[in-house]
């Protein structure tokens, strides 16, 4: 069994390596937080043979634009805008899950549920 002698140089290398790992971890977490705080992004509105999906996508886009506009005008704080975008992302993910269950389509029931959630979210924007 080899014995290692810890020198000042080896301690500096260990500390530097640990600092690099910590900085990379912090950077990774920050990137994830910024990515999730941005909301669902632009939704396609003209998917052929998917009028219900197009209608819901249009509403999601509209609310995203409202959040951006109200944030620019100072009517929303950064935290409020992030929360509103998080709500939109949740609704968008639910839409994606619903579509997976019905071969890419939304049922009438799915569309109604999503529109109700979008109505609630719309009322919260700017409050």
C-alpha positions as CSV (number, residue, x, y, z in Angstrom):
1,X,0.0,0.0,0.0
2,X,1.4,3.4,-1.0
3,X,1.4,6.3,1.4
4,X,0.7,9.7,0.1
5,X,2.3,12.7,1.6
6,X,0.1,15.8,1.6
7,X,2.0,18.8,0.7
8,X,0.9,22.4,0.5
9,X,0.8,22.1,-3.3
10,X,-1.5,19.0,-3.2
11,X,-3.8,20.8,-0.8
12,X,-4.1,23.7,-3.1
13,X,-4.9,21.4,-6.0
14,X,-7.6,19.6,-4.0
15,X,-9.2,23.0,-2.9
16,X,-9.1,24.3,-6.5
17,X,-10.7,21.1,-7.8
18,X,-13.5,21.3,-5.2
19,X,-14.0,25.0,-6.0
20,X,-14.3,24.2,-9.7
21,X,-16.9,21.5,-8.9
22,X,-18.9,23.9,-6.7
23,X,-18.8,26.6,-9.4
24,X,-20.0,24.2,-12.1
25,X,-22.8,23.0,-9.8
26,X,-23.9,26.5,-9.1
27,X,-23.8,27.4,-12.8
28,X,-25.8,24.3,-13.7
29,X,-28.5,25.1,-11.2
30,X,-28.7,28.7,-12.3
31,X,-29.1,27.7,-16.0
32,X,-31.9,25.3,-15.0
33,X,-33.7,28.0,-12.9
34,X,-33.5,30.5,-15.8
35,X,-34.7,28.0,-18.3
36,X,-37.8,27.0,-16.2
37,X,-38.6,30.6,-15.4
38,X,-39.1,31.5,-19.0
39,X,-42.4,29.9,-19.6
40,X,-43.6,27.7,-22.4
41,X,-42.3,29.9,-25.2
42,X,-43.8,30.4,-28.6
43,X,-46.6,27.9,-29.5
44,X,-47.4,26.9,-33.1
45,X,-50.9,28.1,-34.0
46,X,-51.5,26.5,-37.3
47,X,-51.1,22.7,-36.8
48,X,-53.1,21.1,-39.6
49,X,-56.1,19.1,-38.4
50,X,-55.7,20.2,-34.8
51,X,-58.0,23.2,-34.2
52,X,-58.4,22.6,-30.5
53,X,-54.6,22.5,-30.0
54,X,-54.3,25.6,-32.1
55,X,-56.9,27.4,-30.0
56,X,-55.1,26.5,-26.7
57,X,-51.7,27.4,-28.1
58,X,-53.0,30.8,-29.2
59,X,-54.2,31.5,-25.7
60,X,-50.9,30.4,-24.1
61,X,-49.0,32.7,-26.5
62,X,-51.4,35.5,-25.8
63,X,-50.9,35.2,-22.0
64,X,-47.1,35.0,-22.5
65,X,-47.2,38.2,-24.4
66,X,-49.3,39.9,-21.7
67,X,-46.8,38.8,-19.1
68,X,-43.9,40.2,-21.1
69,X,-45.7,43.5,-21.8
70,X,-46.9,44.0,-18.2
71,X,-43.4,43.3,-16.9
72,X,-41.9,45.9,-19.3
73,X,-44.5,48.4,-18.2
74,X,-43.6,47.7,-14.6
75,X,-47.1,46.4,-13.7
76,X,-45.6,43.0,-12.7
77,X,-42.6,42.3,-10.5
78,X,-40.0,39.9,-11.6
79,X,-41.3,37.3,-9.1
80,X,-44.9,37.7,-10.3
81,X,-43.9,37.3,-13.9
82,X,-41.9,34.2,-13.0
83,X,-44.9,32.7,-11.2
84,X,-47.2,33.5,-14.0
85,X,-44.8,31.9,-16.5
86,X,-44.5,28.8,-14.3
87,X,-48.3,28.5,-14.3
88,X,-48.3,28.7,-18.1
89,X,-45.6,26.1,-18.3
90,X,-47.6,23.7,-16.1
91,X,-50.7,24.2,-18.3
92,X,-48.6,23.6,-21.4
93,X,-47.1,20.4,-20.0
94,X,-50.6,19.2,-19.1
95,X,-51.6,19.9,-22.7
96,X,-48.7,17.9,-24.0
97,X,-49.6,15.0,-21.7
98,X,-53.2,15.1,-22.9
99,X,-52.2,15.0,-26.5
100,X,-50.0,12.0,-25.9
101,X,-53.0,10.1,-24.6
102,X,-55.1,10.9,-27.7
103,X,-52.7,10.5,-30.7
104,X,-51.8,14.2,-30.8
105,X,-55.3,15.5,-30.4
106,X,-57.2,17.2,-27.6
107,X,-60.7,16.0,-26.8
108,X,-63.5,18.4,-26.1
109,X,-63.1,17.6,-22.4
110,X,-59.3,18.3,-22.5
111,X,-59.8,21.6,-24.3
112,X,-62.5,22.7,-21.8
113,X,-60.2,21.8,-18.8
114,X,-57.2,23.7,-20.3
115,X,-59.3,26.7,-21.1
116,X,-60.6,26.8,-17.6
117,X,-57.1,26.8,-16.3
118,X,-56.1,29.5,-18.8
119,X,-59.1,31.6,-17.6
120,X,-57.9,31.3,-14.0
121,X,-54.3,32.1,-15.0
122,X,-55.5,35.1,-17.1
123,X,-57.2,36.6,-14.1
124,X,-54.0,36.3,-12.0
125,X,-51.8,38.1,-14.5
126,X,-51.2,41.6,-13.2
127,X,-52.7,41.1,-9.8
